[in-house]
């Protein structure tokens, strides 16, 4: 039976790949937490996010939530 050992650098390569994946995960995780903290802080101060228009908050039609049902004649 032949002795088939993995290459010597295979362990080091696996550690490097795992370290890169962990670093990317950490950056994304902390980035989302910081973004959430900033948006929550803005909402607590009463600021409206820039992507929200007053027109979007108004009911636009009979099928939107918050509108009174139309009476049928």
Secondary structure, DSSP 4 states (H G I P E B T S, - for coil): ----PPPTTHHHHHHHHHHHHHHHHHHHHHHHHHHHHHHHHHHHTTPPPTT--HHHHS--STTSTTPPPPPP-
